[in-house]
Structures are given as C-alpha cells and as structure tokens.
Amino acid sequence: MADFSRELISRSGYEREGFASHYDRYRPRPPAALFETLLQFARTERPALVVDLGAGTGLSTRPWAPLAERVVGVEPNPSMRDAAEGLTPEPNVEFVPGFSHETGLPDTCADVVTASQSLHWMEPAPTFAEVGRILRSGGVFAAYDYDVYPVVDWELDQALLDYGGRRRELRERQLIQVGADRWSKDGHLRRMRESGEFRFCREFVLHSVEEGDADRLVGLMGSIGMIGDPKEAERELRLDELEALARRVLGDRTVPFRFGYHVRIGFR
C-alpha cells in the first residue's frame, strides 16, 4: 500500500523544485466555520490532539495551532513537509513523515483527524482503519475538499471550466500510459460509510471568501499537479490564453474569490 501511495506521489508533480512554496502561496485557506463545526461535533472546546493527514505545506494544519493543545501533520512528501516546517513557527505544531495508513501514532490519541484536499490520494480501506485506530471514541474525522476553480466573474468562470475540461482530457490520455489514478472524490462519503469505522457519516458544504487578482488566478492554476513536463502541459492546456483573459477582465483589480468546500465527516 505504501508503494502504491509513493507511486501516486511520484506522478503528482508535487516534488518539483519550487512547487511547494508556489502551492502554499496560491492555494486557499480553510474557512473558520469548518473548525468551529468540527469542534462542535467532537464536543470539545479545545482538543488535546488534532491530526492532519496529507498535511502538505501545512495550510490545513497551522490554523489548528490556537485551537488545540497539540497538532500533528502527517506528510509523506519530503518537499512539502520541509516547506511546512519552514512556514510554521507555532511550537505546538509538528510535522512527521508517514502515510495515512501508517501514522505511527498511538491508539485512541486524537480528538479530531482531518484530510484536507488529500483523501483522494489515499488507499481508502487501510486509511479508514488507521483513522479508526487513532481516534478516541466520540472523535471526528473530516475529509474536505474545495473547488479549485473559484467563483470570480462569469467570463472567467466559463474559461476556468473550459480549462478544467482540457486538464481532464490530458490526464485521461496520460493515465493510459502510467496506470491507476487517484480515488474519486464523489465516492468519499460512500466509502467512509462502508468502512464500518464510524457511527455516523454525513456531508455538508461551506464556502470561504479570499482576495484575488489575475496573478493569483494564474498562480492557482499552476498549483495543480501535472503528470510529465509541466511546461509542455501548460502549452497544451493554453494557460497563456487564460492568463490573457484574466488580465483583460480583472486588470489591476483585487476582487473576492469564492471557494466552495465539500466536507464529509465521520463520528467515531
């Protein structure tokens, strides 16, 4: 299972030089309402331990620092983990190497376990078994993802949908050569329920609003992992056309970027 996860990581493009800092700069931050909801479900005002699986650069880990006694981000990619450690000054947050099905943490140690924009990289059955092992009774697991294409402007939104379609076509062609891909996000809730690790599961939606401009929109698209040569992929995906449109529509303006979040929770 670890070998399969390593293969997915090696194909992600996330290990490219400079990618981790680019990712951290342009990706959105989780909304405060998410943390408030998870604490409410876990029935605690201040958890003793929060574990963030697939922590990446710590975007989903650092916000827990003022809310929990201790926070552990589990991240197998050395480049992302190094970036997370360099970007996180909080003393109660640490990052450890590991996989979602092999965290190395003690039994029933966590009040909350999260997987932000990462569960689709993880082998479902062993991941849920590990979550069930490290969560205390009454603890909460949350797997949440955001729509990487924000709501900005009708013309830009249409261009982003077209760009996403070209990405899917390119990836499907590439996967014929490299083999199996990640797990569908649409199946997260069903697989959580089928795992038998949770007493109750449900899905709900949230949104966040962040400021953005043309540079951020282009940078955000560049933060999506690529299979193969990223420069060649950018040409085929016509990223330059999207950038030209963004600069024409937004000019030098900074405007709200609205991100939708899909949250699946499991109550242990």
Buried (B, 14 or more C-beta within 10 A) or exposed (E): BEEEBEEBBEBBBBBEEEBBBBBBEBBBEBBEEBBEBBBEBBEBEEBEBBBBBBBBBBBBBBBBBEBBEBBBBBBBBEBBBBBBBEBBEEEEBBBBEBBBBBBEBEEBBBBBBBBBBBBBBBBBBBBBBBBBBBBBEEBBBBBBBBBBBBBBBEEBEEBBEBBBEBBEEBBEEBBEEBEEBBBEBEEBBEBBBEBEBBEEBBEEEBBBEBEBBBBBBBBBBBBBBBBEEBEEBBEEBBBEEBBBBBBEBBEEEEBEBBBBBBBBBBBB
